[in-house]
């Protein structure tokens, strides 16, 4: 009986000792926690977790350091943030800096985006560079081409200033006849007669019918090039040569319109590629320091509807964009007067300082200029 009591007493003593140990251990844990909290309270900026490795360092096989080096002073915790890009509701709302007014310009450049409808630029986001150009340009989205609204006659009017009723060359296939050439005098010939440097780059062989009638300083026709490739070729020419009159035809938009329909997704993307080509060429002018001394006219020969554009009774076949920028041109200006594709040639002659023949069907668009060039423009217009 006494031995049983002794055993129970020993067992109870062990339990008491175990519980005492547990209570002491708990007290130590609480003490450490309180000390840690106090230490953090005294230095609240001290990071409790080492910095996480960046995604770049992880990708390169780097590892985050487990214990950072002790800083000389308490580090400040930095939280990285990403600022979202500003959203611009109207991409043409920001005014461009004023273009210098040094008249006359030293050179004239005409760009024809074959078959480009104005709404493909104005109403969509596929041509951001052209929309930027509009900020420093005068523009009409309602210019008109000739009848019939097809490539060769349209470009002949664009480069001569004569309506199709005057030049009467209204067949698109005239260029296919060997050695056939126009008998209509174009601004290329007038510039040549004035001993000016002329250059033409074209993605369509249709223009050979026009080009055979003039001796150019530079002629490049290549129907195999995509518009960005043509833009690159022209940009290289600008970087390495000076000129007085440069004409560029970008051909792919028309080809895609015939294949996939005007205003289709494919067509709009083709307009975007023409936009890339235009950016290349204008950037080359900027690199040369020529942008403020070059009068640039950007237009088209015709529009299109469905997979065709020859029916001139359809407004979307005849309506074209007409954009002009350069020395003394009003910026961000919406042109009020009616503009025709024929006016491109007349405006180029005015910019080149060549007398404007009285028999031209096209006219000057003098409202695009600020004073005093506008007054000089009105004086240069031949009497009707």
Secondary structure as UniProt FT lines:
FT   HELIX           2..42
FT   TURN            43..45
FT   HELIX           55..59
FT   TURN            60..61
FT   TURN            91..92
FT   STRAND          107..113
FT   TURN            114..115
FT   HELIX           118..122
FT   HELIX           128..135
FT   STRAND          138..144
FT   HELIX           151..160
FT   HELIX           164..167
FT   HELIX           172..176
FT   TURN            178..179
FT   HELIX           187..193
FT   TURN            194..195
FT   STRAND          198..202
FT   HELIX           205..207
FT   HELIX           208..211
FT   TURN            212..213
FT   STRAND          218..221
FT   TURN            223..224
FT   HELIX           227..240
FT   STRAND          245..250
FT   HELIX           252..260
FT   TURN            262..263
FT   HELIX           265..288
FT   HELIX           291..293
FT   STRAND          294..299
FT   TURN            306..307
FT   TURN            312..313
FT   HELIX           315..318
FT   STRAND          319..325
FT   TURN            327..328
FT   TURN            331..332
FT   STRAND          333..334
FT   TURN            341..342
FT   HELIX           343..352
FT   TURN            358..359
FT   HELIX           366..368
FT   TURN            371..372
FT   HELIX           373..380
//
